[in-house]
């Protein structure tokens, strides 16, 4: 395969159309992207990848389509990671190096089971992920350079489960909620300085149920509800604590029904929506409740 006058791909196929034999892809006319081989549709043997500057960035071997043996990653010609695999699972020492090639840390996994860490340039632990049999399974943490927990949660069979929490620079909870089967489920909260400023309800990854945004003192700024991840029912916004700004009604994510705009505790505009559009008579009122303007809207055909 060629593009703009240079070859970008060289590959072979077997009698049933599966990739077979040597495989090479190019970034441009001079620099390769990756090179290896296939055996009837699965990767086999040594594979090599190149960065945009033409330097080797990664090399490792496959056996029957699974990583096997030592895998090495480079950056600016410096080894940044040495990983060992057996039949597709991390097995043995996993080492991480800094930009100078000095070792930041090492972990040992057996048949894909153990704890894998990432590191800051200083050598401090940046994250800890628990693996079991080649998938994320168990506690998970992200830490600040000083060692304080920034994110905490857990995985089960590769998916997020249970309560996850994110913390601000002072260690206070900034966001928290639960996952079921990898999807948000139940109540989720966002906090600022310990005050809940947003609250959502989820079912199987979709917002469904009450929704709240709050001012810094915790009083409502926006109140409403979702159904199937779309706005539904009555939504009220506030221009200041206790001061209503608008009252709207939604159905299936579209404005539907009465709509009001308020100022200084009085309605100053009123009308209806249908399918997200203004319909019928809309009136504007002054501070004493007297009509100052009338507009008519016709529903679209």
C-alpha positions as CSV (number, residue, x, y, z in Angstrom):
1,X,0.0,0.0,0.0
2,X,1.3,3.5,-1.0
3,X,0.3,7.0,0.0
4,X,1.6,10.2,-1.5
5,X,4.3,8.4,-3.3
6,X,5.8,6.3,-0.5
7,X,5.0,2.8,0.8
8,X,3.0,2.8,4.1
9,X,2.2,-0.9,4.5
10,X,3.7,-4.2,3.4
11,X,1.8,-7.4,4.5
12,X,0.9,-10.8,3.4
13,X,-2.2,-13.1,3.7
14,X,-2.9,-16.8,3.8
15,X,-5.4,-18.7,1.7
16,X,-8.4,-17.7,3.9
17,X,-7.5,-13.9,4.0
18,X,-5.8,-13.8,7.4
19,X,-2.5,-11.9,7.8
20,X,0.4,-14.2,7.4
21,X,4.1,-13.6,7.1
22,X,6.2,-10.4,7.5
23,X,4.5,-7.2,8.3
24,X,5.9,-3.7,8.1
25,X,4.2,-0.3,8.5
26,X,5.9,3.1,7.8
27,X,5.3,6.6,9.3
28,X,6.7,8.3,6.2
29,X,9.1,7.6,3.4
30,X,12.1,7.2,5.8
31,X,10.7,6.1,9.2
32,X,9.0,2.8,10.0
33,X,6.2,2.6,12.5
34,X,6.2,-1.1,13.4
35,X,7.6,-4.4,12.1
36,X,6.9,-8.0,12.9
37,X,5.2,-11.1,11.6
38,X,1.8,-12.9,11.6
39,X,1.1,-16.6,11.6
40,X,-2.4,-17.1,10.2
41,X,-3.9,-14.0,11.8
42,X,-2.0,-13.8,15.1
43,X,1.2,-12.0,16.0
44,X,4.3,-14.1,16.3
45,X,8.0,-13.6,16.9
46,X,9.8,-10.3,17.7
47,X,8.0,-7.0,17.0
48,X,9.6,-3.6,17.0
49,X,8.0,-0.1,17.2
50,X,9.7,3.2,16.2
51,X,8.9,6.7,17.5
52,X,8.3,9.7,15.3
53,X,12.1,10.6,15.4
54,X,13.0,7.2,14.0
55,X,14.4,5.8,17.3
56,X,13.2,2.4,18.5
57,X,10.5,2.9,21.2
58,X,9.5,-0.6,22.0
59,X,10.5,-4.2,21.3
60,X,9.1,-7.6,22.5
61,X,8.0,-11.0,21.3
62,X,4.7,-12.8,20.8
63,X,4.0,-16.5,21.0
64,X,0.6,-17.4,19.5
65,X,-0.6,-13.8,19.7
66,X,0.4,-13.3,23.4
67,X,3.3,-11.3,24.8
68,X,6.1,-13.6,26.0
69,X,9.6,-13.0,27.3
70,X,11.2,-9.6,27.9
71,X,9.6,-6.4,26.6
72,X,11.6,-3.2,26.5
73,X,10.5,0.5,26.1
74,X,12.9,3.4,25.2
75,X,12.5,7.2,25.2
76,X,15.3,9.3,23.7
77,X,17.5,6.2,23.4
78,X,17.1,5.6,27.2
79,X,15.5,2.4,28.5
80,X,12.4,3.4,30.4
81,X,10.8,0.1,31.2
82,X,11.7,-3.6,31.3
83,X,8.8,-6.0,31.6
84,X,8.6,-9.8,31.6
85,X,5.7,-11.8,30.3
86,X,4.7,-15.4,30.1
87,X,1.8,-16.5,27.8
88,X,0.3,-13.0,27.7
89,X,0.6,-12.2,31.5
90,X,3.1,-10.2,33.3
91,X,5.4,-12.7,35.1
92,X,8.6,-11.7,36.9
93,X,10.2,-8.4,37.5
94,X,8.7,-5.2,36.1
95,X,11.2,-2.4,36.2
96,X,10.7,1.4,35.6
97,X,13.5,3.9,34.8
98,X,13.7,7.7,34.7
99,X,14.9,9.9,31.8
100,X,18.5,9.3,32.8
101,X,18.1,5.6,32.9
102,X,18.2,5.3,36.7
103,X,15.8,2.8,38.2
104,X,12.7,4.3,39.8
105,X,11.4,1.0,41.1
106,X,10.5,-2.6,40.4
107,X,7.6,-4.9,41.1
108,X,7.3,-8.6,40.8
109,X,4.2,-10.3,39.4
110,X,3.5,-14.0,39.2
111,X,1.3,-15.2,36.4
112,X,-0.2,-11.7,36.1
113,X,-0.9,-11.4,39.9
114,X,0.6,-8.6,42.1
115,X,0.8,-4.9,42.5
116,X,2.2,-2.6,39.8
117,X,3.4,0.9,40.6
118,X,4.1,4.0,38.6
119,X,6.5,6.7,39.7
120,X,7.1,10.4,39.7
121,X,10.5,11.6,38.4
122,X,11.6,12.0,42.0
123,X,11.1,8.3,42.6
124,X,7.9,8.7,44.7
125,X,5.1,6.3,44.0
126,X,2.4,7.9,41.7
127,X,0.0,5.0,41.6
128,X,-0.6,1.4,42.7
129,X,-2.7,-1.0,40.7
130,X,-3.6,-4.5,41.9
131,X,-3.7,-7.2,39.2
132,X,-5.0,-10.8,39.4
133,X,-4.4,-13.3,36.6
134,X,-3.7,-10.5,34.1
135,X,-6.6,-8.2,34.8
136,X,-7.1,-5.3,37.3
137,X,-8.6,-6.8,40.4
138,X,-8.3,-5.3,43.9
139,X,-7.4,-1.9,45.4
140,X,-6.3,1.0,43.3
141,X,-4.6,4.3,44.5
142,X,-3.1,7.4,43.0
143,X,-0.9,9.4,45.3
144,X,0.6,12.9,45.4
145,X,4.4,13.3,45.3
146,X,4.3,13.7,49.1
147,X,2.5,10.3,49.5
148,X,-1.1,11.6,50.2
149,X,-3.9,9.6,48.6
150,X,-5.4,11.6,45.6
151,X,-7.6,8.8,44.2
152,X,-8.8,5.6,45.8
153,X,-11.0,2.8,44.5
154,X,-11.0,-0.8,43.4
155,X,-11.4,-3.0,40.4
156,X,-13.0,-6.4,39.9
157,X,-12.3,-8.5,36.9
158,X,-11.0,-5.4,35.1
159,X,-13.9,-3.0,35.9
160,X,-14.3,-0.3,38.4
161,X,-16.4,-1.3,41.4
162,X,-17.5,0.1,44.8
163,X,-16.9,3.6,46.0
164,X,-14.3,5.8,44.3
165,X,-13.1,9.0,45.8
166,X,-11.0,11.9,44.5
167,X,-9.4,14.4,46.9
168,X,-8.2,18.0,46.6
169,X,-4.8,19.4,47.4
170,X,-5.8,19.6,51.1
171,X,-6.9,16.0,51.3
172,X,-10.6,16.8,51.3
173,X,-13.0,14.7,49.3
174,X,-13.7,16.5,46.0
175,X,-15.8,13.9,44.2
176,X,-17.1,10.5,45.2
177,X,-19.5,7.8,43.9
178,X,-19.9,4.1,43.3
179,X,-19.4,1.9,40.3
180,X,-21.3,-1.3,39.5
181,X,-19.8,-3.4,36.7
182,X,-17.6,-0.5,35.5
183,X,-20.5,2.0,35.3
184,X,-21.5,4.8,37.7
185,X,-24.4,3.7,39.8
186,X,-26.2,5.3,42.7
187,X,-25.5,8.8,44.1
188,X,-22.5,10.8,43.0
189,X,-21.3,14.0,44.7
190,X,-18.9,16.8,44.0
191,X,-17.7,18.9,46.9
192,X,-15.8,22.1,47.4
193,X,-14.3,22.8,50.8
194,X,-16.5,20.1,52.3
195,X,-19.7,21.5,50.8
196,X,-21.7,19.4,48.3
197,X,-22.0,21.6,45.2
198,X,-23.3,18.9,42.8
199,X,-25.3,15.7,43.4
200,X,-26.4,13.2,40.7
201,X,-28.1,9.9,40.7
202,X,-27.0,7.1,38.2
203,X,-28.4,3.8,37.1
204,X,-26.1,1.6,35.0
205,X,-24.1,4.5,33.9
206,X,-27.0,6.8,33.0
207,X,-28.1,9.8,35.0
208,X,-31.5,8.9,36.4
209,X,-33.2,10.5,39.3
210,X,-32.7,13.8,41.3
211,X,-30.0,16.3,40.2
212,X,-28.7,19.2,42.3
213,X,-26.2,22.0,41.8
214,X,-25.5,24.2,44.8
215,X,-24.0,27.6,45.8
216,X,-21.0,27.7,48.1
217,X,-23.3,27.8,51.1
218,X,-25.0,24.5,50.0
219,X,-28.3,26.1,49.0
220,X,-29.7,25.0,45.6
221,X,-28.5,26.7,42.4
222,X,-30.1,24.2,40.0
223,X,-32.7,21.5,40.9
224,X,-34.1,19.0,38.5
225,X,-34.1,15.3,37.5
226,X,-33.0,13.0,34.8
227,X,-34.5,9.9,33.2
228,X,-32.4,7.8,30.8
229,X,-29.6,10.4,30.9
230,X,-32.0,13.2,29.7
231,X,-33.6,16.1,31.6
232,X,-37.1,15.2,32.7
233,X,-39.7,16.9,34.8
234,X,-39.4,20.3,36.6
235,X,-36.1,22.1,36.6
236,X,-35.6,25.3,38.7
237,X,-32.6,27.6,38.5
238,X,-31.7,30.2,41.1
239,X,-29.9,33.5,40.5
240,X,-28.8,33.7,44.2
241,X,-29.5,31.6,47.3
242,X,-33.3,31.4,47.6
243,X,-34.0,33.6,44.5
244,X,-35.7,31.7,41.7
245,X,-34.4,32.6,38.2
246,X,-36.3,30.1,35.9
247,X,-38.8,27.3,36.2
248,X,-38.9,24.9,33.3
249,X,-40.4,21.5,32.4
250,X,-38.7,18.9,30.3
251,X,-39.6,15.6,28.7
252,X,-37.1,13.3,27.1
253,X,-34.4,16.1,27.3
254,X,-36.6,18.7,25.5
255,X,-38.5,21.6,26.9
256,X,-42.1,20.6,27.2
257,X,-44.9,22.5,29.0
258,X,-44.9,25.7,31.2
259,X,-41.9,28.0,31.4
260,X,-41.3,31.0,33.7
261,X,-38.6,33.6,34.3
262,X,-38.5,35.3,37.7
263,X,-36.9,38.4,39.1
264,X,-37.1,39.8,42.6
265,X,-39.6,37.1,43.6
266,X,-42.0,37.8,40.7
267,X,-42.7,36.2,37.4
268,X,-41.6,38.5,34.6
269,X,-42.0,36.2,31.6
270,X,-44.3,33.2,31.0
271,X,-45.1,30.8,28.2
272,X,-45.1,27.2,27.0
273,X,-42.8,24.9,25.0
274,X,-43.6,21.9,22.9
275,X,-40.8,19.6,21.6
276,X,-38.2,22.2,22.6
277,X,-39.8,25.1,20.8
278,X,-41.9,28.0,22.0
279,X,-45.6,27.7,21.3
280,X,-48.8,29.6,22.0
281,X,-49.0,32.9,23.9
282,X,-45.9,34.3,25.7
283,X,-46.3,37.3,28.0
284,X,-43.8,39.7,29.6
285,X,-44.7,41.4,32.9
286,X,-43.4,44.3,34.9
287,X,-42.5,44.3,38.5
288,X,-46.1,44.9,39.5
289,X,-47.4,41.9,37.5
290,X,-48.9,44.0,34.6
291,X,-48.5,42.7,31.1
292,X,-46.0,44.7,29.0
293,X,-45.7,42.6,25.9
294,X,-47.5,39.6,24.2
295,X,-46.0,37.4,21.6
296,X,-47.6,34.5,19.7
297,X,-45.7,31.4,18.6
298,X,-47.0,28.8,16.2
299,X,-46.0,25.2,16.6
300,X,-43.9,23.9,13.7
301,X,-45.5,21.5,11.4
